[in-house]
């Protein structure tokens, strides 16, 4: 790991850098300008705007190079996300995309009420930063009494799947597009 990388709570001053990481790691959709806001709203903005206390940044000195973002309570997230993003979407296609991002977390919310998104710039991957970000979030969630955490990973993301399995997440469901994974936090 690079010597200057540390994990710290998200700060409002990190907003642009975190958004840049979301786009830089967003794959093919992020390459198209018309999809950038959609990706930011679905996988970044809600978390840093509404639940910043559940977000952590990997920083190389002061520059964010990775993050982990979390909604700690699925029911609260759904209500807020619907009001702030789904209901304000400009067209039905965008509304459907946002609703689709909510489907899997809702399905597993009873046992795994929290869900996360984690992204690290490619040049900082495979250095242990993901484990440090997970440690920070999971310690925070356990201290808050959250009983379970889940995530979705693209079915073709072999490196991501391997990382989550090494960390202790178990596969909940596989589809052709994604794999839902969960971890129990409370004893």
C-alpha positions as CSV (number, residue, x, y, z in Angstrom):
1,X,0.0,0.0,0.0
2,X,1.2,3.5,-0.7
3,X,2.6,5.0,2.5
4,X,0.3,8.0,2.7
5,X,-3.1,6.3,2.2
6,X,-5.3,6.5,5.3
7,X,-9.0,5.8,6.0
8,X,-11.1,8.6,7.4
9,X,-14.8,9.6,7.6
10,X,-16.2,11.3,4.5
11,X,-16.0,15.2,4.6
12,X,-18.2,17.6,2.5
13,X,-14.9,18.8,0.9
14,X,-14.5,15.3,-0.6
15,X,-17.7,15.5,-2.7
16,X,-16.1,16.3,-6.1
17,X,-13.3,13.8,-5.7
18,X,-15.7,11.0,-4.6
19,X,-18.0,11.8,-7.5
20,X,-14.9,11.7,-9.8
21,X,-14.0,8.2,-8.5
22,X,-17.6,7.0,-9.0
23,X,-17.4,8.1,-12.7
24,X,-13.8,6.8,-13.2
25,X,-14.9,3.4,-11.9
26,X,-18.3,3.4,-13.5
27,X,-17.5,1.3,-16.6
28,X,-19.1,1.8,-20.0
29,X,-22.1,3.8,-18.8
30,X,-19.9,6.4,-17.2
31,X,-18.3,7.1,-20.6
32,X,-21.5,8.6,-21.9
33,X,-22.3,12.1,-20.6
34,X,-26.1,11.4,-20.4
35,X,-25.5,8.6,-17.9
36,X,-23.1,10.3,-15.5
37,X,-25.8,12.0,-13.4
38,X,-27.8,8.8,-13.4
39,X,-24.8,6.9,-12.0
40,X,-23.9,9.6,-9.5
41,X,-27.5,9.7,-8.2
42,X,-27.9,6.0,-7.9
43,X,-24.5,5.0,-6.5
44,X,-23.0,8.1,-4.9
45,X,-25.0,11.3,-4.3
46,X,-27.7,9.9,-2.0
47,X,-25.1,8.4,0.3
48,X,-22.9,11.5,0.6
49,X,-25.8,13.8,0.8
50,X,-28.1,11.9,3.2
51,X,-26.0,9.4,5.1
52,X,-22.5,10.9,5.1
53,X,-22.0,9.6,8.6
54,X,-21.9,6.1,7.1
55,X,-19.3,7.0,4.4
56,X,-15.5,6.6,4.6
57,X,-12.8,7.7,2.2
58,X,-9.4,6.3,1.4
59,X,-7.1,9.4,1.1
60,X,-3.6,9.7,-0.3
61,X,-2.7,12.6,1.9
62,X,-5.7,14.8,1.2
63,X,-6.8,13.4,-2.2
64,X,-9.6,10.8,-2.1
65,X,-8.5,7.6,-4.0
66,X,-11.4,5.4,-2.9
67,X,-14.5,5.3,-0.8
68,X,-17.1,3.1,0.8
69,X,-20.6,4.5,1.0
70,X,-23.5,3.0,3.0
71,X,-27.2,3.2,3.7
72,X,-27.6,1.8,7.2
73,X,-31.3,1.2,7.1
74,X,-33.0,0.0,3.9
75,X,-36.5,1.2,4.8
76,X,-35.3,4.8,5.5
77,X,-33.1,4.7,2.3
78,X,-36.0,3.6,0.1
79,X,-38.3,6.3,1.4
80,X,-35.7,9.1,1.0
81,X,-34.4,7.8,-2.4
82,X,-37.9,7.6,-3.8
83,X,-38.7,11.1,-2.7
84,X,-35.4,12.7,-3.7
85,X,-34.5,10.8,-6.9
86,X,-37.2,8.4,-8.3
87,X,-40.1,10.7,-8.0
88,X,-38.1,13.6,-9.5
89,X,-36.7,11.6,-12.4
90,X,-37.3,13.3,-15.7
91,X,-38.5,10.2,-17.7
92,X,-39.8,6.7,-17.1
93,X,-36.6,5.1,-18.2
94,X,-34.7,6.9,-15.5
95,X,-37.4,6.1,-12.9
96,X,-37.2,2.4,-13.8
97,X,-33.4,2.4,-13.5
98,X,-33.5,3.9,-10.1
99,X,-36.3,1.5,-9.0
100,X,-34.1,-1.4,-10.3
101,X,-31.2,-0.3,-8.1
102,X,-33.6,-0.6,-5.1
103,X,-34.9,-4.1,-5.9
104,X,-32.2,-6.3,-4.5
105,X,-31.5,-4.4,-1.3
106,X,-35.2,-4.4,-0.6
107,X,-35.4,-8.1,-1.1
108,X,-32.8,-8.8,1.6
109,X,-33.5,-5.8,3.9
110,X,-34.9,-7.8,6.8
111,X,-31.7,-9.8,7.4
112,X,-29.3,-7.3,5.9
113,X,-30.7,-3.8,6.4
114,X,-27.5,-2.0,5.4
115,X,-26.0,-2.0,1.9
116,X,-22.8,-0.6,0.5
117,X,-21.0,0.7,-2.6
118,X,-17.2,0.6,-2.7
119,X,-14.9,2.0,-5.4
120,X,-11.1,2.5,-5.5
121,X,-9.2,4.1,-8.3
122,X,-7.5,1.3,-10.4
123,X,-3.9,2.5,-9.5
124,X,-4.8,2.0,-5.8
125,X,-6.5,-1.4,-6.1
126,X,-4.9,-4.6,-4.8
127,X,-3.1,-2.8,-2.0
128,X,-5.3,-3.7,0.9
129,X,-7.3,-0.4,0.8
130,X,-10.6,-2.3,0.2
131,X,-10.1,-4.3,3.4
132,X,-9.3,-1.1,5.4
133,X,-12.5,0.6,4.0
134,X,-14.5,-2.5,4.9
135,X,-13.0,-2.6,8.4
136,X,-13.9,1.1,9.0
137,X,-17.5,0.7,7.8
138,X,-18.2,-2.6,9.5
139,X,-16.8,-1.4,12.8
140,X,-19.0,1.7,12.5
141,X,-22.1,-0.4,11.7
142,X,-21.5,-2.9,14.5
143,X,-21.1,0.0,17.0
144,X,-24.5,1.3,15.7
145,X,-26.1,-2.1,16.2
146,X,-26.8,-2.8,12.5
147,X,-27.4,-6.5,12.2
148,X,-26.4,-7.2,8.6
149,X,-24.8,-5.7,5.5
150,X,-25.3,-6.6,1.8
151,X,-24.0,-5.5,-1.6
152,X,-24.5,-6.4,-5.3
153,X,-21.6,-7.1,-7.6
154,X,-21.7,-7.4,-11.4
155,X,-21.8,-11.1,-12.3
156,X,-18.7,-10.7,-14.5
157,X,-16.7,-8.8,-11.8
158,X,-14.4,-11.8,-10.8
159,X,-12.0,-9.6,-8.9
160,X,-14.8,-8.0,-6.9
161,X,-16.5,-11.3,-6.1
162,X,-13.2,-12.8,-4.9
163,X,-12.5,-9.7,-2.7
164,X,-16.0,-9.9,-1.1
165,X,-15.7,-13.7,-0.5
166,X,-12.3,-13.2,1.1
167,X,-13.7,-10.6,3.3
168,X,-16.5,-13.0,4.5
169,X,-19.5,-12.1,2.4
170,X,-21.7,-15.0,1.4
171,X,-23.6,-15.3,-1.9
172,X,-27.3,-14.7,-1.4
173,X,-28.5,-14.9,-5.0
174,X,-27.0,-15.1,-8.5
175,X,-28.6,-13.8,-11.7
176,X,-27.1,-13.4,-15.1
177,X,-26.3,-9.7,-14.3
178,X,-25.4,-9.5,-10.6
179,X,-24.6,-11.4,-7.5
180,X,-26.1,-10.3,-4.2
181,X,-23.9,-11.0,-1.2
182,X,-24.5,-10.5,2.5
183,X,-22.7,-10.6,5.9
184,X,-24.2,-10.9,9.4
185,X,-22.8,-8.2,11.7
186,X,-24.4,-8.8,15.0
187,X,-23.9,-11.9,17.1
